[in-house]
Amino acid sequence: PFRELAAEVLGVDPADLPRLHALPCEGRSRTKKAYESRFVRRWHAAKNDESRRRFADVLDDFVANFVAPRMGGGGCTQPECPSMLAYQRDVTFRVQEPAETALGEPHVDAEYHHPPAEVNWWLPLTDVWGSNTLHTESAPGAGDYAPVELRYGQVLRFYGNLCHHYTTANQTDACRVSFDLRVLALRFHDPQWVDRLGRACVFKIGG
């Protein structure tokens, strides 16, 4: 029930997620920046709320029972287990409203000091298509960019560490609400890894 839990955190009805941009802005100007900051900041402000704890519990279950088997693991949580995973428990929450400009630029996560063992898991909480979704290439350097079209309940797994990905200006009439997390199998992760410029990984296991 990720959609229902996220809507609870934001204080809206789940059915209103695709139309967040149309909801009253409580005295603030109706600009893309105002709406984005309102809902994303509301998500972050609720970090210690019970609604976010319930979301985290469902995320734990999702990683153990859905993600782990698809990354060569079976939900093992023991340090000596060869299939043990580490994952981003504080997910990245995103709202992309209808707008004339894109959010962000084409990139790979390796540019931001992410270690090569990471795999991206992207979960839209609204239907996504066309210009309100993520665009990615099928393999590093392939250049065959295509929009990812998913319905709520579907999940994208992709290698964002080296596959370029980006979003375009959302020219649909619907908000895209999504969250994503990065997961790595510890047996493939080198804690001493540095990037091509010699910079150490800024993400710590258990941090």
Disulfide bonds with the S-S distance in Angstrom:
Cys76-Cys81 2.32
